[in-house]
Amino acid sequence: MKRREHLSPDLTPLIDVVFLILIFFLVSSTFKKEELALMLTLPDTQSAAEEIKKEEINIELGMERVAYRGKEVHFEELDQLLANVKEKSKPVNVRIDKQVPYERVVKLLDLLNKHGLNNLALETHRAE
């Protein structure tokens, strides 16, 4: 009497396809670390950087542009957006390009003070 061999499908091509799909998604995906809109050159510091949390307000200030939570806005729009913030103790992270004139920095700080947002953190680049 002949023995029957158990037939099972070859899984090697299936595993190859799964790995190719996995590699495709890893290469084509973009991972957004922070809500950043402007390319800024931050001043250097020696202290350790802290993690940015989702519930924080992120503001970026460039030579001619300003961004709020990763979207470029004008100072007038920023004034309105800051007026709509209900929780005044919410942390505000400010990234300022090191070439920005002091007058522009003061204008932003006055705007934050006007709306009672005083929990302020100025972000810098950690010097290696």
N, C-alpha and C positions, 0 to 999 in steps of 0.2 A: 504494500500500500504506500502511495506517495504522500509525503508530508506537504502541506500547503504552507507557503511562506506568507508571512503577514506583510502586506503591502502598506507602506506609509509614504506620504509625500515627502519630497526632498525640501527641507526648510532653508537650505542655503540661499537660494535666490530671494526668498522672502526676507530673510535677515539682511541681505545686501540692500534691498530696496528700502527697508526701514532705516538703516544707517544713512543711506543717501538722503532720504527725506529729513532726517534729523539734522544732518550737516547743512542741508539747504536752509532750514528754518533758523539755525544758529547763525549762519552767515548773513541771511537777509533781514534778520530782526535788528531793531535798534533798541537799545536800552537807555531810557531817559533817566539819568541820575538825579538831576535837579531841574528846576524850572529856570533855565537861563536863556536869554534872548540875545544879549549883546556879548561880543567878544571883548573882554576887558583885560587889561594888564593890571593885576592887583599889586599893591605894595607888599614887600616881604616882611615876615615876622618870625620870631623864634618859638612862639607858643604853639601848642597843639590845636588842631582844628576840631570843631565839634560837628556832629551830624546835623543836617538840616531836616526838620520834621515837616510833614505835610501841612499841619495847622499853622505854621508860621507864615508871615508875610515876607515875600522876597522882592526887594527893589534893587534894580541895577541902574547905575548912573554913568553915562559915557560923556564924551566931549559935547555932543549935540543931541544925544538921544537918551531916553529914560524908559525902563521896562518895569512892569508890575506883574509879578507872578508869571514871568516868562513871555509876556506879550508887550510889544512896544506901544507906548502911549505918549501923549503930550502932557506937559505939566498941568494943564487945565483939567484933563481927564484924570490924572493922578489925584488931584485935589478932590474931585468928586468920588473917586474910588475909596480914598482914605476916609472921606466923610461917611461912607456907608459901612465902615467897620464898626461892628457893634461891641465886640469885646476889646476894650482899650488896653488890657494887660497882655494881649497877644504879642509874642515875640516878633520883632521886625529885623530881618537880616538885610543889611545894605551893603552892596558890592559897588565900589567906586573905583573907576579907572585912576591910576596914579597921575595921569596927565590932566585931569579935570581941574579947572580953576577953582580956587577956594570959594569964590563968590557963588558958584553954582552949587557947591556942597552946602553952603549956608542956606541957600534957597530951599534945598530939599529938607534940611534939618528944621528950618522954620515951619515948613509945611507939615512935617510929622508932629512938631510941638503944637501947632495950631489945632490938630485933631486929637491931641492927648495921647499919642502913641509914643510912650517914653521908654518902653522895654526894647532898647536898641542894641544891635550888635553889628559892628563894622567888620566885614570879612576881609581877610588878607590872604596872601599866598605864603605858605610855610616855606621858609628858606631851608634848603637841605644842607 
